[in-house]
Amino acid sequence: MPPDSVYHPKRVAVLAGIEGSLYVGSFVGLYAAWYKDYNSGHFHYFNDNDEWLQVDKVGHATTSYFLGKIGYDMLRWAGVDEQKSLIFGGGLGFIYQSTVEVFDGFSRGWGFSWGDMAANAFGTALFIGQQAGWHEQRLSLKFSSHFTGYAQYRPELLGSTPLERIIKDYNGQTYWLSANVHSFLPESSRFPKWINVAFGYGAEGMLGGFANPDEPGVPTFDRYRQYYLSLDIDLTRIPAKRQWVRTLLNVISFIKVPFPALEFSKNGVDFHPLYF
C-alpha cells in the first residue's frame, strides 16, 4: 500500500472498522481460549525477566515493531499525515501488547510484567525513531523459526501441533536485527539496496520458563544462549512492478529470509549451510 498525499476519510473509516474488529475479536477469542480458566479476579504483577533466557522479551519487541510498521503504513495509505501516522499507527503494537499485559495481570497463571512492557516500548521506539529521523527503516526486527526436539518432552507447554510449536517453542525461535547496508552508504554506491546483514539471538535447552523440570524420563538439558551472524534480504526494497506484489512483500517482511549463518554459543562456533 503506497502512501497517499491526499486524505481519504473512507479509507480511514474502513481501516478503523477492520482494526477495531480484529482488536476486539482477537481478545474475545484469546480470553475464551486462554484466559477464561485462569482468571485470578484481581490485578497483580509478575517478574518474568529471567524466563526463557529473555527470548520472549525480544519476541515482544519484534511484535510491537512490526505491528507499528503495519499500522503506520496503513494510515499513510489512507492519506493521514506523517506525524499522526507515527503516533497512532506506529504505536499500534504498543497498544495491542499493553492490552495483552492487562489480561495477564488478571490471570493467576501469569501477571502484568514491566519487563514485557519495556520490550514493547523498545520495539515501538525503534520503529518510530527511525521513521522520524531517517524516514525509512534501516534496522528491522525480524523472526525465524525451526522445529526442535524439545517439544516432545513438554508438548503442553512447548506445543503439540506445528503451529503451536512455532509460537510456543522458544528453543526454535530466532530474532534478528537486520541492517540494510546500502542505507548507510552514499547514495551513489552500487551495493545492492536489498541486501542486509543480520544479527540473531536465540536459546536452546529450555523445557521451562525459569528452569528445566526434574521429571522421570525427561533428559537433562543445558540451557544456553545463541548468537548468529547471517545475510538477509530486505523484501520492502525488492523492485516489483505490480502493487499487490509490493504489498505482499511488505506484509511478510518480518520473516528473516533463510541464509547460511554462523552460530556462536558456549559450544563454540557452528556453521549452518541454511538457517531458518
N, C-alpha and C positions, 0 to 999 in steps of 0.2 A: 504494500500500500504506500504509494509515494506521497510525500507531504503536499498539501494544497494551500496556496496563499489566500484562497477565498473561503470564508467561514460558511459551513453548511449546517444549519440548525437540524435538518432532518437526519444527517449522519450522526450528529451528536446525540439526538434522541434515540436512534437505533442502537448506538453504542451503549448508551446508558441503560436501555432496556435489556440488551444482551448481557452486559456485565452485571447488572443488578440481579437478573435471573440466575446467572451462573454462581454469583456470590451466595445468594440465599439458598439456592438449590443444593450447592455443594456442601454447605454446612448443615442443612437439614439431613442430607444423606449421610454425612460424616457423623452427625450426632446419633442417628439411628443405628449405624453400623459399628460405631467405635466407642462413643462416649456414654451412651444411654445406661449401660450396665456398670459404669464406673463413676457415676455422679456422687460426689462427696457431700454436696449440699452446702459447702462453704468454700470461699476463695482462699487459696493458700499458695505458698511459694515452694519452689523445689530447686536445689542447687545441683544441676546435672552437668556442670562444666568439665568433670572428669570422665564423662561417659564416652564410650566408643572412640577413645583417643582423639576426640574433637572432630572426627569425620562428619558427624551430624551437624556440627556448627558451621563447617564450611558448606555443607548442603543448604543450610538455612540462608547463608549469604548468597549462594548461587541462585536459589529460587527467588529471593527478593530482587536480585539484579535482573533476572530475565523477565519476571512479571512487570517490573518497572519499565524495561525496554519495550515490551509489547504495548503496555498502557500508553507510553509516550508516542509510539509510532501510530497508534490508532487515533489519538487525538490530533496529531499533526495531519493525518489523512483527512480528518473532518474539518480542517482549517482552523483549529484552535491555535492561538498564538504560542510562541516558543515558551514564554515564562509560565503560562498556565498549564501547558502540556507537561512541562518539567515537574511542576508541583503536584498536579492531580493525576497525571499519567505515570510519571517517574516514581511517585510514592505509592503506586498501586500494590506493589509487592509487600511493602512495609505494612500497609493497612490490612491486607489479607493475612499475612503471617501473624500480625498482632492479634487478630481475631482468633486464630488457632491457639495462641498462648492463653487467651482468656478462657477458652474451652478447657485447655489443660489445667488452668488454675482452679477450675471447679471439679476436676477429676481426681478421684482418690488414687488412681494409678500413676498420675504424673503431678504436675503443678506448674505454676507460672514461673518461667525461667528468665532471669535477667540476662543470662549468657546467650540464650536464643535471641532475645531482643537486641542485644548488642550486635550479633551476627546479622540479623535482619537489617539493622541500621547501616552496617558496613556495606552490604550489598547494594542497598538503595543509594547510599552516598557515592559509591564507586560509579554507578551509572550517571546520576545527576551531576556529579562533579566533572566528569569527563565531557558530558554533553554541554554543560555550561561553559567550560573552559576551552575545550578543543572543537566543539560542535561535531564530534564524532567519537566513536568508541575504539580507542587504540588498545585498550586492555579489556578483555572479555572473560567472564567466568563461565566455564563450560563443564559438562558432565559426560562421563563414560561409565560403562558397566559391563561386567562379565560374570558368569556363574562360577561359584566356588563349591567346594565340597563340605563347607561348614554348615550349610542349611539343613543337611540331613540329620544332624545331631539335635537341633532345636528348631524344627520347622514351624512351631507355633510362634516363635519369636523372629526367626530369620526368613520365614516364608515357605510355603509348601507348593505354590504354583509358580510358573515362570514370571508372571507379572509381580507377584508378591516378593519374590526373591530379588528382582531388580530394585524394588522400592525399599525392602526391609534389610537385606543383607549388606551391611556396611563393609563387609570384607571384600565385596566385589565392586564397590563404588570407588571411582577416582574423580577428583575435582581438579580442574585446571585453570590456571591463569594464562590465557592465550594472548600473546603480544603481537600486534601487527607491525612487522619490521619496516615496511615502506613508509608508514605514517610518521616514523621518527627520522626519516632520511629527507634530503632535499627533494622537492617535487620533481626535479629533473632526473632523479635516479631511475634506472631501468630495472631495479629489483621488482619482482612480481608483486603487485598490490595485494594479492590474495594469500600470500604465504605468511604464516605465523610461526613463532617459536612458543612452545607451550611448556609450562612448569606444573607438574601434577603432585597431588597429595592423596594418600590413601593409607590403609592399615589392614593388617590381617591377624588371624588367630583369635578373633573375638567371638565368643559364644554368649556373652552377656554385656550389659552396658558398662558396669564398673569393673567386673571381674568375671572370670570363667567359672561356671559351677563345677563342683566336685561331685560327679554323679557316676554310678557304676555303668560301665560300658561306654563311657564318653572319654576319648583320648585327651591327654593333656597337651594344650597348645600354648606356645609363647605368643603373647600379644606384642606386636611391633609396628612401627610406623614405616611408611614407604614414600620415597620422593622420586619423581620422574622428570626426565627431560625428553622432549619429543618435538616433532613438527606438527603443524596443524594447517587447516585451510579456513580462511575467513569467508564463509559462504555468502555474507552480505556484500562482498566485493567481487563476486564472480560476475562477469559481464553476461547478461542474459537479455535477449530481445523481448521476450514475452513477459508481460507484467505478472501473470499468475506464477511464472517460474521464479521471478524475483521475490514475490510474496512468500512462496513456499520455502525458498532458501532462507529467508529471514526468520520464518517461524521455527525452522529446525536448526537454526544457527547455535542453539545452546548445546548441541551434541558435538563432542570432540571427535573429529574425523580420525579413524584408526590409522596409525602410522607406526613404524619402528620406534622403540623407546628404550632408554636406559633407565634402570631402576636402581636406586641407592637405598640401602637399608642396613640393619645390623648384620645381615648375612653377606654384605659386600655389594658388588656391582653385578647386575644381571642385564643381559641384552634380550629384549623381546622383539622378534622379527616383525610382528604385527600385534600391537597392543590395543585392546578395547577398554 
